[in-house]
Amino acid sequence: MNLCYFDHNATTPLTSEASVAWLEATEQSWLNPSSPYRNAAAVRVRYEAARESLAAQLEIAPGRLVFTSGATEANNDVFRNWARQLSANTLVGVNPTEHPSVIEAAEVFLGRRVEWLKIKNDGRVDVELLGERVRSGQMAAVSVMAANNETGVLQPWQEIADICAEANIPYHCDASQWVGKMPLNGLSQCSYVTACAHKFGGPKGVGFIILPNEAGDFSILLGGTQEQSHRAGTEDVAGVLAMLAALELSKTQESSARDDFIKRIVVEIPGSIIVGHEAPRLWNTVSLILPRHRSMRWIRALEKLGFLISVGSACSTGKASVSATLLAMGIDPVAAGRALRISSGVNTKAEDWQALLRAMVVANSLLDSEASAEKSSVISLD
């Protein structure tokens, strides 16, 4: 049975172009670029050319760009460095709907110094209140993502970048779900930006962080002078070249097929709720709360019908019964336990969305029948 994949916010299939780039680099540019001989120097040239190419797309100086193993590593190190660099008497504002790699890093490295920012019912940070807190002088840094991985809600990160710049404090923006789906312009105004390749058709295990110009003592890994002494370790030339190949193919799409699905699902399954429907959202994402049956029952039923969907962040699935993001938005825990995350990719067709709709109607009927049978069984036992 062919499976229809609707979990692109968790990871994306490797594009053929990225695969070709990775294989070519593995075969032709496998030497350690930090070695002293000329053949290694040629690999170094390719690697630095890739940095310059990505930096140009991001509209930053190449020196601000550091390649990493992904966004989780980079997010952790932003907070580890902030814990060392920022005054112990100041607070760091953090959006409570961030990815677990931000939430947990903030809690571990900063503890009571974290101030959880106020958010509106639609999941967006209250910019007015944030501005007041920043201008009070007690907040030393801010971390707010660009786009939520579960709901697709777009944060007002450009406004936040301006607020932080005016106050001369650093702003970290996790752009893992933004890069490859939305335009890159404007990210250069953030002090720190983190992203990873596997969210837009690149390989797993590679990503990047944008650092501020003055981040000379920012360290990720020790033991070498690679990445301008910010991150030690042999450079992943093949991964970086594959990431660039994937990013060159990424694009912003129209959301008409997704929007048609939303309009019909609330009719076909009355009582369905679209999370964050009043906020601007990623074109590929639907966060849906169903009127009946827990999330995992829906996921299993749809998988049997040939559709792969999720419940939230893949990094937190299995750790908690309900989404921390939905709870932070004020959604009832019982309702949050019926939530699904549906996320498409650049190759998802309108017919795929239509087929998913039909499958969900079938699954709803099957789950209702199963629930009725289970209830009848309990009654008969009584």
Residue, then its C-alpha position, 0 to 999 in steps of 0.5 A: m500500500n502506498l502511504c500518503y505522507f502528511d508529516h512534513n513538519a517532522t521531516t521531509p524526504l530527501t530531494s533527488e537534487a540533495s541526494v545527488a549533491w551529497l553523493e557527488a561531494t562524498e565521492q569527490s570532496w571527501l577529504n578533510p577541508s582542514s588538512p594542509y595539502r592542496n587537494a584538501a584546500a580545494v575541498r575547503v574552497r567548495y565548503e566556503a563557497a557554500r557558506e558564501s552562497l547561503a550567506a548571500q541568500l540570508e543577506i548576511a556576512p559569511g562570518r555570521l554563518v556557522f554550520t551545525s548538526g541541526a537546530t536542536e544543537a544550535n538552540n541549546d547552545v544559544f541558551r548555554n552561551w546566554a547563561r554564561q554571557l548575560s547578567a545574572n540579575t536579568l531576565v530572558g523572555v521566552n515564548p511558551t509555544e517554542h520547540p522542546s529544544v528551546i523550552e528545555a534548554a531555557e529551563v536547564f541553562l537559565g532556570r528562574r531567569v526565564e520569563w515566559l512571554k504572554i501570548k494571545n489566544d491564537g498563539r502569537v506573542d503579545v508584541e505590545l506587552l513584550g515591548e513594555r517588558v523590554r523597555s523596562g530594562q529588566m529583559a536581557a534577551v528574547s527568544v521567539m520562533a518564526a513559525n510554530n511546528e505544531t500549529g503553523v502560526l506565524q509569530p510577529w518575529q520582524e516586529i520583535a527583532d525591531i523591538c530588541a534592536e532598539a533596546n540593544i538586546p539579542y533576539h533568537c529566532d528558531a526559523s526551522q519551520w520558516v526556512g524553505k517554506m517562507p521568504l528569507n529576507g528579514l532574518s538578517q535583522c535577528s541576532y541569532v537564527t537557527a534552522c535545519a536542512h531536513k525540514f526542507g528536503g535536505p539531509k538530517g544532521v546538518g543545519f546552521i546558526i546565524l550569529p550576531n557580528e559581535a559574537g566572538d566568544f560564542s562557542i558550540l563545541l570545543g577542540g578545534t578552530q573550525e567554523q571560525s572557532h565557534r564549533a570544533g569538529t571535522e566539517d560536514v562538506a557533503g551535508v552542507l552542499a546537499m542542504l544548499a541544493a535542497l534550499e535552492l528548490s524550496k519555495t512558498q506555495e499557495s495554500s488553496a488546497r489546504d484551505d479547501f480541506i479546512k473548509r470541508i473538514v469542519v462540515e464533514i466532521p462537525g465539531s472540528i476546531i482549527v487551532g490558530h485559525e485567526a492567525p497567519r499560518l504556514w501554507n502547509t500546516v493544519s492543527l486540528i482538534l477532533p470532536r471525538h477519539r484521542s489523537m493516537r486512535w486517529i493516527r492509527a486509523l489513518e495509517k491503516l487507510g494509507f495516510l501518515i499524520s502526527v500529533g505535534s512535535a516529533c521531539s516530544t511525542g511519547k513524552a507527554s500525553v498532550s501538547a504543551t503548545l496547545l496547553a500554553m494557548g489555553i486549550d483544554p487538556v481533554a480537547a488537546g488530547r484529540a489534536l492532530r497535526i497535518s503538514s504537507g510538502v512541496n510535492t503534495k497535490a490537491e488530490d492528496w488533500q482531497a483523499l485525506l479528507r475522504a479518509m478522515v470521514v471513513a476513519n471517523s465512522l470506523l472509530d465511532s463504530e469501535a467506540s460503540a462496540e466497546k461501550s456495548s461490551v462494557i454494558s453487557l459485562d455490567 
